[in-house]
Amino acid sequence: MCQQLHDVHSHFHQQLRLAVTKQRSLTVGECFLTCKEKFLVHGNYCSNLLNAQELLDKLSQNSPSFSAVLSASYSLINNISCLRRQNIVHSYSL
């Protein structure tokens, strides 16, 4: 599921970049229209999100070692996210 979401957003981002560069092979609106079917993957993600969060909470309550691994994973994800935001800000400020 995560790979599907990543692929959809990577493709969409690439299309948006083309729309706002000198090439302008697409308009921004066309980017949304060409990707609209691919965005349906969000339906599965959203409909399963609460169940997944409840399961993680239950596993964390029952297993201190699982809770520690999950906490470390969240910290890693937050660090990566911060680095990506800094890179995005830096690339647009050039």
PDB file of N, CA, C and O in Angstrom:
ATOM      1  N   MET A   1       0.823  -1.195   0.000  1.00  0.00           N
ATOM      2  CA  MET A   1       0.000   0.000   0.000  1.00  0.00           C
ATOM      3  C   MET A   1       0.867   1.260   0.000  1.00  0.00           C
ATOM      4  O   MET A   1       0.628   2.187  -0.774  1.00  0.00           O
ATOM      5  N   CYS A   2       1.867   1.285   0.866  1.00  0.00           N
ATOM      6  CA  CYS A   2       2.721   2.476   0.940  1.00  0.00           C
ATOM      7  C   CYS A   2       3.457   2.711  -0.372  1.00  0.00           C
ATOM      8  O   CYS A   2       3.611   3.850  -0.813  1.00  0.00           O
ATOM      9  N   GLN A   3       3.908   1.633  -0.987  1.00  0.00           N
ATOM     10  CA  GLN A   3       4.607   1.779  -2.268  1.00  0.00           C
ATOM     11  C   GLN A   3       3.670   2.345  -3.326  1.00  0.00           C
ATOM     12  O   GLN A   3       4.079   3.169  -4.144  1.00  0.00           O
ATOM     13  N   GLN A   4       2.411   1.903  -3.313  1.00  0.00           N
ATOM     14  CA  GLN A   4       1.429   2.423  -4.271  1.00  0.00           C
ATOM     15  C   GLN A   4       1.223   3.922  -4.065  1.00  0.00           C
ATOM     16  O   GLN A   4       1.200   4.689  -5.028  1.00  0.00           O
ATOM     17  N   LEU A   5       1.073   4.332  -2.813  1.00  0.00           N
ATOM     18  CA  LEU A   5       0.896   5.759  -2.521  1.00  0.00           C
ATOM     19  C   LEU A   5       2.115   6.553  -2.968  1.00  0.00           C
ATOM     20  O   LEU A   5       1.988   7.626  -3.557  1.00  0.00           O
ATOM     21  N   HIS A   6       3.283   6.021  -2.687  1.00  0.00           N
ATOM     22  CA  HIS A   6       4.515   6.693  -3.089  1.00  0.00           C
ATOM     23  C   HIS A   6       4.577   6.839  -4.607  1.00  0.00           C
ATOM     24  O   HIS A   6       4.902   7.909  -5.121  1.00  0.00           O
ATOM     25  N   ASP A   7       4.263   5.762  -5.318  1.00  0.00           N
ATOM     26  CA  ASP A   7       4.313   5.803  -6.781  1.00  0.00           C
ATOM     27  C   ASP A   7       3.331   6.826  -7.352  1.00  0.00           C
ATOM     28  O   ASP A   7       3.663   7.572  -8.274  1.00  0.00           O
ATOM     29  N   VAL A   8       2.126   6.852  -6.796  1.00  0.00           N
ATOM     30  CA  VAL A   8       1.114   7.805  -7.265  1.00  0.00           C
ATOM     31  C   VAL A   8       1.602   9.237  -7.067  1.00  0.00           C
ATOM     32  O   VAL A   8       1.508  10.063  -7.974  1.00  0.00           O
ATOM     33  N   HIS A   9       2.120   9.523  -5.887  1.00  0.00           N
ATOM     34  CA  HIS A   9       2.539  10.893  -5.596  1.00  0.00           C
ATOM     35  C   HIS A   9       3.821  11.278  -6.321  1.00  0.00           C
ATOM     36  O   HIS A   9       4.006  12.442  -6.679  1.00  0.00           O
ATOM     37  N   SER A  10       4.691  10.330  -6.535  1.00  0.00           N
ATOM     38  CA  SER A  10       5.904  10.621  -7.313  1.00  0.00           C
ATOM     39  C   SER A  10       5.538  10.991  -8.744  1.00  0.00           C
ATOM     40  O   SER A  10       6.063  11.954  -9.302  1.00  0.00           O
ATOM     41  N   HIS A  11       4.631  10.215  -9.331  1.00  0.00           N
ATOM     42  CA  HIS A  11       4.184  10.503 -10.697  1.00  0.00           C
ATOM     43  C   HIS A  11       3.470  11.860 -10.758  1.00  0.00           C
ATOM     44  O   HIS A  11       3.711  12.657 -11.664  1.00  0.00           O
ATOM     45  N   PHE A  12       2.599  12.106  -9.791  1.00  0.00           N
ATOM     46  CA  PHE A  12       1.863  13.367  -9.753  1.00  0.00           C
ATOM     47  C   PHE A  12       2.818  14.553  -9.597  1.00  0.00           C
ATOM     48  O   PHE A  12       2.663  15.578 -10.262  1.00  0.00           O
ATOM     49  N   HIS A  13       3.801  14.402  -8.715  1.00  0.00           N
ATOM     50  CA  HIS A  13       4.788  15.469  -8.514  1.00  0.00           C
ATOM     51  C   HIS A  13       5.564  15.731  -9.801  1.00  0.00           C
ATOM     52  O   HIS A  13       5.807  16.884 -10.159  1.00  0.00           O
ATOM     53  N   GLN A  14       5.946  14.677 -10.485  1.00  0.00           N
ATOM     54  CA  GLN A  14       6.669  14.829 -11.748  1.00  0.00           C
ATOM     55  C   GLN A  14       5.811  15.579 -12.768  1.00  0.00           C
ATOM     56  O   GLN A  14       6.306  16.452 -13.481  1.00  0.00           O
ATOM     57  N   GLN A  15       4.525  15.234 -12.831  1.00  0.00           N
ATOM     58  CA  GLN A  15       3.620  15.906 -13.756  1.00  0.00           C
ATOM     59  C   GLN A  15       3.470  17.394 -13.406  1.00  0.00           C
ATOM     60  O   GLN A  15       3.461  18.251 -14.289  1.00  0.00           O
ATOM     61  N   LEU A  16       3.352  17.684 -12.102  1.00  0.00           N
ATOM     62  CA  LEU A  16       3.235  19.084 -11.672  1.00  0.00           C
ATOM     63  C   LEU A  16       4.488  19.878 -12.016  1.00  0.00           C
ATOM     64  O   LEU A  16       4.399  21.028 -12.445  1.00  0.00           O
ATOM     65  N   ARG A  17       5.641  19.275 -11.830  1.00  0.00           N
ATOM     66  CA  ARG A  17       6.886  19.968 -12.168  1.00  0.00           C
ATOM     67  C   ARG A  17       6.927  20.303 -13.661  1.00  0.00           C
ATOM     68  O   ARG A  17       7.370  21.385 -14.044  1.00  0.00           O
ATOM     69  N   LEU A  18       6.468  19.380 -14.494  1.00  0.00           N
ATOM     70  CA  LEU A  18       6.417  19.660 -15.935  1.00  0.00           C
ATOM     71  C   LEU A  18       5.448  20.799 -16.243  1.00  0.00           C
ATOM     72  O   LEU A  18       5.686  21.611 -17.137  1.00  0.00           O
ATOM     73  N   ALA A  19       4.361  20.843 -15.491  1.00  0.00           N
ATOM     74  CA  ALA A  19       3.344  21.874 -15.742  1.00  0.00           C
ATOM     75  C   ALA A  19       3.836  23.273 -15.389  1.00  0.00           C
ATOM     76  O   ALA A  19       3.387  24.253 -15.985  1.00  0.00           O
ATOM     77  N   VAL A  20       4.744  23.379 -14.436  1.00  0.00           N
ATOM     78  CA  VAL A  20       5.173  24.711 -14.003  1.00  0.00           C
ATOM     79  C   VAL A  20       6.545  25.098 -14.540  1.00  0.00           C
ATOM     80  O   VAL A  20       7.042  26.179 -14.227  1.00  0.00           O
ATOM     81  N   THR A  21       7.160  24.246 -15.336  1.00  0.00           N
ATOM     82  CA  THR A  21       8.451  24.585 -15.930  1.00  0.00           C
ATOM     83  C   THR A  21       8.248  25.158 -17.320  1.00  0.00           C
ATOM     84  O   THR A  21       7.122  25.294 -17.798  1.00  0.00           O
ATOM     85  N   LYS A  22       9.338  25.484 -17.945  1.00  0.00           N
ATOM     86  CA  LYS A  22       9.277  26.073 -19.282  1.00  0.00           C
ATOM     87  C   LYS A  22       8.678  25.118 -20.307  1.00  0.00           C
ATOM     88  O   LYS A  22       8.128  25.552 -21.320  1.00  0.00           O
ATOM     89  N   GLN A  23       8.786  23.807 -20.042  1.00  0.00           N
ATOM     90  CA  GLN A  23       8.252  22.833 -21.001  1.00  0.00           C
ATOM     91  C   GLN A  23       6.734  22.932 -21.100  1.00  0.00           C
ATOM     92  O   GLN A  23       6.175  22.826 -22.192  1.00  0.00           O
ATOM     93  N   ARG A  24       6.078  23.130 -19.990  1.00  0.00           N
ATOM     94  CA  ARG A  24       4.618  23.283 -19.915  1.00  0.00           C
ATOM     95  C   ARG A  24       3.870  22.327 -20.831  1.00  0.00           C
ATOM     96  O   ARG A  24       2.985  22.731 -21.585  1.00  0.00           O
ATOM     97  N   SER A  25       4.238  21.059 -20.753  1.00  0.00           N
ATOM     98  CA  SER A  25       3.562  20.071 -21.588  1.00  0.00           C
ATOM     99  C   SER A  25       2.148  19.768 -21.078  1.00  0.00           C
ATOM    100  O   SER A  25       1.329  19.211 -21.809  1.00  0.00           O
ATOM    101  N   LEU A  26       1.868  20.135 -19.831  1.00  0.00           N
ATOM    102  CA  LEU A  26       0.551  19.956 -19.220  1.00  0.00           C
ATOM    103  C   LEU A  26       0.199  21.197 -18.415  1.00  0.00           C
ATOM    104  O   LEU A  26       1.084  21.936 -17.983  1.00  0.00           O
ATOM    105  N   THR A  27      -1.091  21.424 -18.214  1.00  0.00           N
ATOM    106  CA  THR A  27      -1.497  22.448 -17.261  1.00  0.00           C
ATOM    107  C   THR A  27      -1.637  21.780 -15.897  1.00  0.00           C
ATOM    108  O   THR A  27      -1.691  20.554 -15.811  1.00  0.00           O
ATOM    109  N   VAL A  28      -1.695  22.561 -14.851  1.00  0.00           N
ATOM    110  CA  VAL A  28      -1.862  21.999 -13.509  1.00  0.00           C
ATOM    111  C   VAL A  28      -3.177  21.226 -13.429  1.00  0.00           C
ATOM    112  O   VAL A  28      -3.232  20.144 -12.844  1.00  0.00           O
ATOM    113  N   GLY A  29      -4.217  21.774 -14.008  1.00  0.00           N
ATOM    114  CA  GLY A  29      -5.504  21.079 -14.012  1.00  0.00           C
ATOM    115  C   GLY A  29      -5.434  19.732 -14.720  1.00  0.00           C
ATOM    116  O   GLY A  29      -6.038  18.757 -14.273  1.00  0.00           O
ATOM    117  N   GLU A  30      -4.703  19.684 -15.815  1.00  0.00           N
ATOM    118  CA  GLU A  30      -4.550  18.418 -16.542  1.00  0.00           C
ATOM    119  C   GLU A  30      -3.798  17.384 -15.710  1.00  0.00           C
ATOM    120  O   GLU A  30      -4.036  16.183 -15.844  1.00  0.00           O
ATOM    121  N   CYS A  31      -2.893  17.845 -14.856  1.00  0.00           N
ATOM    122  CA  CYS A  31      -2.171  16.925 -13.966  1.00  0.00           C
ATOM    123  C   CYS A  31      -3.155  16.192 -13.059  1.00  0.00           C
ATOM    124  O   CYS A  31      -3.058  14.978 -12.875  1.00  0.00           O
ATOM    125  N   PHE A  32      -4.102  16.938 -12.497  1.00  0.00           N
ATOM    126  CA  PHE A  32      -5.108  16.324 -11.636  1.00  0.00           C
ATOM    127  C   PHE A  32      -5.985  15.365 -12.435  1.00  0.00           C
ATOM    128  O   PHE A  32      -6.296  14.269 -11.968  1.00  0.00           O
ATOM    129  N   LEU A  33      -6.379  15.772 -13.628  1.00  0.00           N
ATOM    130  CA  LEU A  33      -7.256  14.930 -14.443  1.00  0.00           C
ATOM    131  C   LEU A  33      -6.571  13.640 -14.878  1.00  0.00           C
ATOM    132  O   LEU A  33      -7.196  12.579 -14.875  1.00  0.00           O
ATOM    133  N   THR A  34      -5.302  13.715 -15.251  1.00  0.00           N
ATOM    134  CA  THR A  34      -4.603  12.509 -15.698  1.00  0.00           C
ATOM    135  C   THR A  34      -4.302  11.563 -14.542  1.00  0.00           C
ATOM    136  O   THR A  34      -4.093  10.370 -14.763  1.00  0.00           O
ATOM    137  N   CYS A  35      -4.276  12.069 -13.328  1.00  0.00           N
ATOM    138  CA  CYS A  35      -3.945  11.233 -12.164  1.00  0.00           C
ATOM    139  C   CYS A  35      -5.160  10.852 -11.330  1.00  0.00           C
ATOM    140  O   CYS A  35      -5.019  10.144 -10.333  1.00  0.00           O
ATOM    141  N   LYS A  36      -6.352  11.307 -11.715  1.00  0.00           N
ATOM    142  CA  LYS A  36      -7.525  11.118 -10.847  1.00  0.00           C
ATOM    143  C   LYS A  36      -7.808   9.654 -10.542  1.00  0.00           C
ATOM    144  O   LYS A  36      -8.165   9.334  -9.408  1.00  0.00           O
ATOM    145  N   GLU A  37      -7.664   8.762 -11.501  1.00  0.00           N
ATOM    146  CA  GLU A  37      -7.907   7.344 -11.253  1.00  0.00           C
ATOM    147  C   GLU A  37      -6.876   6.779 -10.277  1.00  0.00           C
ATOM    148  O   GLU A  37      -7.200   5.931  -9.446  1.00  0.00           O
ATOM    149  N   LYS A  38      -5.656   7.245 -10.381  1.00  0.00           N
ATOM    150  CA  LYS A  38      -4.594   6.752  -9.494  1.00  0.00           C
ATOM    151  C   LYS A  38      -4.809   7.200  -8.054  1.00  0.00           C
ATOM    152  O   LYS A  38      -4.366   6.529  -7.122  1.00  0.00           O
ATOM    153  N   PHE A  39      -5.484   8.327  -7.865  1.00  0.00           N
ATOM    154  CA  PHE A  39      -5.738   8.813  -6.507  1.00  0.00           C
ATOM    155  C   PHE A  39      -6.730   7.937  -5.752  1.00  0.00           C
ATOM    156  O   PHE A  39      -6.867   8.076  -4.537  1.00  0.00           O
ATOM    157  N   LEU A  40      -7.420   7.045  -6.440  1.00  0.00           N
ATOM    158  CA  LEU A  40      -8.377   6.158  -5.785  1.00  0.00           C
ATOM    159  C   LEU A  40      -7.704   5.232  -4.775  1.00  0.00           C
ATOM    160  O   LEU A  40      -8.371   4.699  -3.889  1.00  0.00           O
ATOM    161  N   VAL A  41      -6.403   5.035  -4.896  1.00  0.00           N
ATOM    162  CA  VAL A  41      -5.679   4.201  -3.933  1.00  0.00           C
ATOM    163  C   VAL A  41      -5.810   4.776  -2.524  1.00  0.00           C
ATOM    164  O   VAL A  41      -5.676   4.044  -1.543  1.00  0.00           O
ATOM    165  N   HIS A  42      -6.072   6.080  -2.416  1.00  0.00           N
ATOM    166  CA  HIS A  42      -6.266   6.703  -1.109  1.00  0.00           C
ATOM    167  C   HIS A  42      -7.492   6.158  -0.387  1.00  0.00           C
ATOM    168  O   HIS A  42      -7.530   6.139   0.843  1.00  0.00           O
ATOM    169  N   GLY A  43      -8.487   5.718  -1.139  1.00  0.00           N
ATOM    170  CA  GLY A  43      -9.691   5.165  -0.527  1.00  0.00           C
ATOM    171  C   GLY A  43      -9.370   3.955   0.336  1.00  0.00           C
ATOM    172  O   GLY A  43      -9.845   3.854   1.468  1.00  0.00           O
ATOM    173  N   ASN A  44      -8.572   3.044  -0.188  1.00  0.00           N
ATOM    174  CA  ASN A  44      -8.170   1.867   0.588  1.00  0.00           C
ATOM    175  C   ASN A  44      -7.339   2.262   1.802  1.00  0.00           C
ATOM    176  O   ASN A  44      -7.532   1.738   2.899  1.00  0.00           O
ATOM    177  N   TYR A  45      -6.427   3.180   1.595  1.00  0.00           N
ATOM    178  CA  TYR A  45      -5.564   3.629   2.690  1.00  0.00           C
ATOM    179  C   TYR A  45      -6.412   4.243   3.804  1.00  0.00           C
ATOM    180  O   TYR A  45      -6.268   3.888   4.974  1.00  0.00           O
ATOM    181  N   CYS A  46      -7.290   5.161   3.430  1.00  0.00           N
ATOM    182  CA  CYS A  46      -8.103   5.864   4.432  1.00  0.00           C
ATOM    183  C   CYS A  46      -9.081   4.930   5.138  1.00  0.00           C
ATOM    184  O   CYS A  46      -9.300   5.054   6.343  1.00  0.00           O
ATOM    185  N   SER A  47      -9.670   3.995   4.392  1.00  0.00           N
ATOM    186  CA  SER A  47     -10.652   3.110   5.010  1.00  0.00           C
ATOM    187  C   SER A  47     -10.015   2.119   5.979  1.00  0.00           C
ATOM    188  O   SER A  47     -10.701   1.588   6.851  1.00  0.00           O
ATOM    189  N   ASN A  48      -8.730   1.864   5.844  1.00  0.00           N
ATOM    190  CA  ASN A  48      -8.042   0.927   6.734  1.00  0.00           C
ATOM    191  C   ASN A  48      -7.207   1.616   7.813  1.00  0.00           C
ATOM    192  O   ASN A  48      -6.659   0.945   8.688  1.00  0.00           O
ATOM    193  N   LEU A  49      -7.105   2.918   7.763  1.00  0.00           N
ATOM    194  CA  LEU A  49      -6.210   3.639   8.663  1.00  0.00           C
ATOM    195  C   LEU A  49      -6.583   3.468  10.134  1.00  0.00           C
ATOM    196  O   LEU A  49      -5.715   3.168  10.954  1.00  0.00           O
ATOM    197  N   LEU A  50      -7.845   3.650  10.482  1.00  0.00           N
ATOM    198  CA  LEU A  50      -8.240   3.527  11.892  1.00  0.00           C
ATOM    199  C   LEU A  50      -8.000   2.129  12.432  1.00  0.00           C
ATOM    200  O   LEU A  50      -7.534   1.979  13.561  1.00  0.00           O
ATOM    201  N   ASN A  51      -8.311   1.096  11.644  1.00  0.00           N
ATOM    202  CA  ASN A  51      -8.057  -0.276  12.078  1.00  0.00           C
ATOM    203  C   ASN A  51      -6.565  -0.520  12.298  1.00  0.00           C
ATOM    204  O   ASN A  51      -6.169  -1.171  13.265  1.00  0.00           O
ATOM    205  N   ALA A  52      -5.758   0.002  11.405  1.00  0.00           N
ATOM    206  CA  ALA A  52      -4.313  -0.168  11.534  1.00  0.00           C
ATOM    207  C   ALA A  52      -3.790   0.544  12.787  1.00  0.00           C
ATOM    208  O   ALA A  52      -2.955   0.001  13.510  1.00  0.00           O
ATOM    209  N   GLN A  53      -4.281   1.752  13.036  1.00  0.00           N
ATOM    210  CA  GLN A  53      -3.848   2.486  14.225  1.00  0.00           C
ATOM    211  C   GLN A  53      -4.279   1.784  15.505  1.00  0.00           C
ATOM    212  O   GLN A  53      -3.524   1.732  16.475  1.00  0.00           O
ATOM    213  N   GLU A  54      -5.490   1.246  15.505  1.00  0.00           N
ATOM    214  CA  GLU A  54      -5.965   0.513  16.683  1.00  0.00           C
ATOM    215  C   GLU A  54      -5.117  -0.734  16.928  1.00  0.00           C
ATOM    216  O   GLU A  54      -4.808  -1.061  18.074  1.00  0.00           O
ATOM    217  N   LEU A  55      -4.746  -1.421  15.868  1.00  0.00           N
ATOM    218  CA  LEU A  55      -3.911  -2.605  16.003  1.00  0.00           C
ATOM    219  C   LEU A  55      -2.530  -2.242  16.547  1.00  0.00           C
ATOM    220  O   LEU A  55      -2.004  -2.936  17.417  1.00  0.00           O
ATOM    221  N   LEU A  56      -1.950  -1.169  16.042  1.00  0.00           N
ATOM    222  CA  LEU A  56      -0.643  -0.726  16.549  1.00  0.00           C
ATOM    223  C   LEU A  56      -0.733  -0.350  18.023  1.00  0.00           C
ATOM    224  O   LEU A  56       0.164  -0.673  18.802  1.00  0.00           O
ATOM    225  N   ASP A  57      -1.808   0.330  18.412  1.00  0.00           N
ATOM    226  CA  ASP A  57      -1.999   0.688  19.821  1.00  0.00           C
ATOM    227  C   ASP A  57      -2.097  -0.562  20.694  1.00  0.00           C
ATOM    228  O   ASP A  57      -1.480  -0.634  21.757  1.00  0.00           O
ATOM    229  N   LYS A  58      -2.867  -1.533  20.245  1.00  0.00           N
ATOM    230  CA  LYS A  58      -3.048  -2.778  21.005  1.00  0.00           C
ATOM    231  C   LYS A  58      -1.725  -3.529  21.135  1.00  0.00           C
ATOM    232  O   LYS A  58      -1.378  -3.992  22.222  1.00  0.00           O
ATOM    233  N   LEU A  59      -0.994  -3.650  20.041  1.00  0.00           N
ATOM    234  CA  LEU A  59       0.290  -4.336  20.083  1.00  0.00           C
ATOM    235  C   LEU A  59       1.285  -3.605  20.979  1.00  0.00           C
ATOM    236  O   LEU A  59       2.066  -4.235  21.693  1.00  0.00           O
ATOM    237  N   SER A  60       1.255  -2.287  20.939  1.00  0.00           N
ATOM    238  CA  SER A  60       2.158  -1.492  21.784  1.00  0.00           C
ATOM    239  C   SER A  60       1.844  -1.672  23.260  1.00  0.00           C
ATOM    240  O   SER A  60       2.755  -1.742  24.085  1.00  0.00           O
ATOM    241  N   GLN A  61       0.562  -1.749  23.599  1.00  0.00           N
ATOM    242  CA  GLN A  61       0.153  -1.938  24.999  1.00  0.00           C
ATOM    243  C   GLN A  61       0.545  -3.319  25.513  1.00  0.00           C
ATOM    244  O   GLN A  61       0.859  -3.482  26.693  1.00  0.00           O
ATOM    245  N   ASN A  62       0.526  -4.306  24.633  1.00  0.00           N
ATOM    246  CA  ASN A  62       0.808  -5.683  25.045  1.00  0.00           C
ATOM    247  C   ASN A  62       2.285  -6.061  24.981  1.00  0.00           C
ATOM    248  O   ASN A  62       2.690  -7.078  25.545  1.00  0.00           O
ATOM    249  N   SER A  63       3.074  -5.268  24.314  1.00  0.00           N
ATOM    250  CA  SER A  63       4.482  -5.624  24.140  1.00  0.00           C
ATOM    251  C   SER A  63       5.376  -4.392  24.249  1.00  0.00           C
ATOM    252  O   SER A  63       5.403  -3.561  23.341  1.00  0.00           O
ATOM    253  N   PRO A  64       6.110  -4.270  25.363  1.00  0.00           N
ATOM    254  CA  PRO A  64       7.025  -3.128  25.507  1.00  0.00           C
ATOM    255  C   PRO A  64       8.098  -3.092  24.409  1.00  0.00           C
ATOM    256  O   PRO A  64       8.510  -2.014  23.980  1.00  0.00           O
ATOM    257  N   SER A  65       8.546  -4.258  23.962  1.00  0.00           N
ATOM    258  CA  SER A  65       9.570  -4.264  22.912  1.00  0.00           C
ATOM    259  C   SER A  65       8.985  -3.761  21.582  1.00  0.00           C
ATOM    260  O   SER A  65       9.650  -3.029  20.849  1.00  0.00           O
ATOM    261  N   PHE A  66       7.755  -4.150  21.279  1.00  0.00           N
ATOM    262  CA  PHE A  66       7.093  -3.645  20.066  1.00  0.00           C
ATOM    263  C   PHE A  66       6.897  -2.135  20.177  1.00  0.00           C
ATOM    264  O   PHE A  66       7.112  -1.400  19.213  1.00  0.00           O
ATOM    265  N   SER A  67       6.493  -1.687  21.344  1.00  0.00           N
ATOM    266  CA  SER A  67       6.289  -0.256  21.563  1.00  0.00           C
ATOM    267  C   SER A  67       7.584   0.526  21.343  1.00  0.00           C
ATOM    268  O   SER A  67       7.564   1.615  20.770  1.00  0.00           O
ATOM    269  N   ALA A  68       8.705  -0.028  21.799  1.00  0.00           N
ATOM    270  CA  ALA A  68      10.000   0.642  21.617  1.00  0.00           C
ATOM    271  C   ALA A  68      10.388   0.716  20.141  1.00  0.00           C
ATOM    272  O   ALA A  68      10.878   1.745  19.674  1.00  0.00           O
ATOM    273  N   VAL A  69      10.168  -0.378  19.412  1.00  0.00           N
ATOM    274  CA  VAL A  69      10.482  -0.390  17.984  1.00  0.00           C
ATOM    275  C   VAL A  69       9.587   0.594  17.235  1.00  0.00           C
ATOM    276  O   VAL A  69      10.058   1.327  16.365  1.00  0.00           O
ATOM    277  N   LEU A  70       8.320   0.611  17.566  1.00  0.00           N
ATOM    278  CA  LEU A  70       7.380   1.529  16.917  1.00  0.00           C
ATOM    279  C   LEU A  70       7.758   2.982  17.192  1.00  0.00           C
ATOM    280  O   LEU A  70       7.721   3.820  16.291  1.00  0.00           O
ATOM    281  N   SER A  71       8.117   3.273  18.422  1.00  0.00           N
ATOM    282  CA  SER A  71       8.523   4.632  18.782  1.00  0.00           C
ATOM    283  C   SER A  71       9.784   5.043  18.021  1.00  0.00           C
ATOM    284  O   SER A  71       9.878   6.169  17.532  1.00  0.00           O
ATOM    285  N   ALA A  72      10.751   4.131  17.922  1.00  0.00           N
ATOM    286  CA  ALA A  72      11.975   4.427  17.174  1.00  0.00           C
ATOM    287  C   ALA A  72      11.659   4.645  15.694  1.00  0.00           C
ATOM    288  O   ALA A  72      12.268   5.496  15.046  1.00  0.00           O
ATOM    289  N   SER A  73      10.709   3.876  15.161  1.00  0.00           N
ATOM    290  CA  SER A  73      10.314   4.032  13.761  1.00  0.00           C
ATOM    291  C   SER A  73       9.678   5.396  13.516  1.00  0.00           C
ATOM    292  O   SER A  73       9.972   6.055  12.519  1.00  0.00           O
ATOM    293  N   TYR A  74       8.802   5.817  14.435  1.00  0.00           N
ATOM    294  CA  TYR A  74       8.182   7.135  14.303  1.00  0.00           C
ATOM    295  C   TYR A  74       9.230   8.241  14.349  1.00  0.00           C
ATOM    296  O   TYR A  74       9.144   9.210  13.595  1.00  0.00           O
ATOM    297  N   SER A  75      10.212   8.100  15.225  1.00  0.00           N
ATOM    298  CA  SER A  75      11.283   9.105  15.309  1.00  0.00           C
ATOM    299  C   SER A  75      12.068   9.168  14.005  1.00  0.00           C
ATOM    300  O   SER A  75      12.382  10.254  13.516  1.00  0.00           O
ATOM    301  N   LEU A  76      12.381   8.017  13.451  1.00  0.00           N
ATOM    302  CA  LEU A  76      13.114   7.967  12.185  1.00  0.00           C
ATOM    303  C   LEU A  76      12.313   8.613  11.062  1.00  0.00           C
ATOM    304  O   LEU A  76      12.850   9.386  10.269  1.00  0.00           O
ATOM    305  N   ILE A  77      11.028   8.289  11.001  1.00  0.00           N
ATOM    306  CA  ILE A  77      10.163   8.871   9.966  1.00  0.00           C
ATOM    307  C   ILE A  77      10.099  10.388  10.113  1.00  0.00           C
ATOM    308  O   ILE A  77      10.150  11.110   9.117  1.00  0.00           O
ATOM    309  N   ASN A  78       9.988  10.872  11.337  1.00  0.00           N
ATOM    310  CA  ASN A  78       9.949  12.324  11.561  1.00  0.00           C
ATOM    311  C   ASN A  78      11.251  12.985  11.136  1.00  0.00           C
ATOM    312  O   ASN A  78      11.235  14.066  10.549  1.00  0.00           O
ATOM    313  N   ASN A  79      12.374  12.347  11.426  1.00  0.00           N
ATOM    314  CA  ASN A  79      13.667  12.906  11.022  1.00  0.00           C
ATOM    315  C   ASN A  79      13.795  12.967   9.506  1.00  0.00           C
ATOM    316  O   ASN A  79      14.259  13.965   8.956  1.00  0.00           O
ATOM    317  N   ILE A  80      13.385  11.903   8.838  1.00  0.00           N
ATOM    318  CA  ILE A  80      13.440  11.874   7.373  1.00  0.00           C
ATOM    319  C   ILE A  80      12.521  12.944   6.791  1.00  0.00           C
ATOM    320  O   ILE A  80      12.884  13.638   5.841  1.00  0.00           O
ATOM    321  N   SER A  81      11.342  13.068   7.362  1.00  0.00           N
ATOM    322  CA  SER A  81      10.395  14.070   6.889  1.00  0.00           C
ATOM    323  C   SER A  81      10.960  15.479   7.031  1.00  0.00           C
ATOM    324  O   SER A  81      10.818  16.303   6.128  1.00  0.00           O
ATOM    325  N   CYS A  82      11.595  15.752   8.156  1.00  0.00           N
ATOM    326  CA  CYS A  82      12.209  17.074   8.365  1.00  0.00           C
ATOM    327  C   CYS A  82      13.300  17.336   7.340  1.00  0.00           C
ATOM    328  O   CYS A  82      13.391  18.435   6.793  1.00  0.00           O
ATOM    329  N   LEU A  83      14.124  16.334   7.078  1.00  0.00           N
ATOM    330  CA  LEU A  83      15.203  16.495   6.096  1.00  0.00           C
ATOM    331  C   LEU A  83      14.634  16.742   4.704  1.00  0.00           C
ATOM    332  O   LEU A  83      15.161  17.564   3.953  1.00  0.00           O
ATOM    333  N   ARG A  84      13.575  16.044   4.360  1.00  0.00           N
ATOM    334  CA  ARG A  84      12.959  16.249   3.047  1.00  0.00           C
ATOM    335  C   ARG A  84      12.382  17.649   2.926  1.00  0.00           C
ATOM    336  O   ARG A  84      12.527  18.291   1.885  1.00  0.00           O
ATOM    337  N   ARG A  85      11.730  18.129   3.979  1.00  0.00           N
ATOM    338  CA  ARG A  85      11.171  19.491   3.937  1.00  0.00           C
ATOM    339  C   ARG A  85      12.287  20.515   3.772  1.00  0.00           C
ATOM    340  O   ARG A  85      12.135  21.481   3.023  1.00  0.00           O
ATOM    341  N   GLN A  86      13.399  20.315   4.460  1.00  0.00           N
ATOM    342  CA  GLN A  86      14.528  21.241   4.329  1.00  0.00           C
ATOM    343  C   GLN A  86      15.084  21.220   2.921  1.00  0.00           C
ATOM    344  O   GLN A  86      15.442  22.264   2.376  1.00  0.00           O
ATOM    345  N   ASN A  87      15.161  20.041   2.327  1.00  0.00           N
ATOM    346  CA  ASN A  87      15.661  19.918   0.959  1.00  0.00           C
ATOM    347  C   ASN A  87      14.709  20.575  -0.021  1.00  0.00           C
ATOM    348  O   ASN A  87      15.153  21.230  -0.964  1.00  0.00           O
ATOM    349  N   ILE A  88      13.414  20.415   0.180  1.00  0.00           N
ATOM    350  CA  ILE A  88      12.434  21.043  -0.703  1.00  0.00           C
ATOM    351  C   ILE A  88      12.530  22.552  -0.598  1.00  0.00           C
ATOM    352  O   ILE A  88      12.537  23.243  -1.616  1.00  0.00           O
ATOM    353  N   VAL A  89      12.606  23.074   0.619  1.00  0.00           N
ATOM    354  CA  VAL A  89      12.720  24.517   0.818  1.00  0.00           C
ATOM    355  C   VAL A  89      14.005  25.026   0.174  1.00  0.00           C
ATOM    356  O   VAL A  89      14.012  26.067  -0.482  1.00  0.00           O
ATOM    357  N   HIS A  90      15.085  24.283   0.366  1.00  0.00           N
ATOM    358  CA  HIS A  90      16.366  24.705  -0.199  1.00  0.00           C
ATOM    359  C   HIS A  90      16.315  24.692  -1.730  1.00  0.00           C
ATOM    360  O   HIS A  90      16.811  25.622  -2.366  1.00  0.00           O
ATOM    361  N   SER A  91      15.724  23.656  -2.330  1.00  0.00           N
ATOM    362  CA  SER A  91      15.705  23.570  -3.787  1.00  0.00           C
ATOM    363  C   SER A  91      14.862  24.669  -4.411  1.00  0.00           C
ATOM    364  O   SER A  91      15.160  25.106  -5.523  1.00  0.00           O
ATOM    365  N   TYR A  92      13.813  25.131  -3.728  1.00  0.00           N
ATOM    366  CA  TYR A  92      12.988  26.196  -4.272  1.00  0.00           C
ATOM    367  C   TYR A  92      13.563  27.582  -4.019  1.00  0.00           C
ATOM    368  O   TYR A  92      13.166  28.554  -4.660  1.00  0.00           O
ATOM    369  N   SER A  93      14.508  27.667  -3.071  1.00  0.00           N
ATOM    370  CA  SER A  93      15.093  28.978  -2.800  1.00  0.00           C
ATOM    371  C   SER A  93      16.273  29.290  -3.706  1.00  0.00           C
ATOM    372  O   SER A  93      16.793  30.406  -3.691  1.00  0.00           O
ATOM    373  N   LEU A  94      16.700  28.305  -4.499  1.00  0.00           N
ATOM    374  CA  LEU A  94      17.843  28.529  -5.402  1.00  0.00           C
ATOM    375  C   LEU A  94      17.488  29.349  -6.597  1.00  0.00           C
ATOM    376  O   LEU A  94      18.345  29.616  -7.440  1.00  0.00           O
TER     377      LEU A  94
END
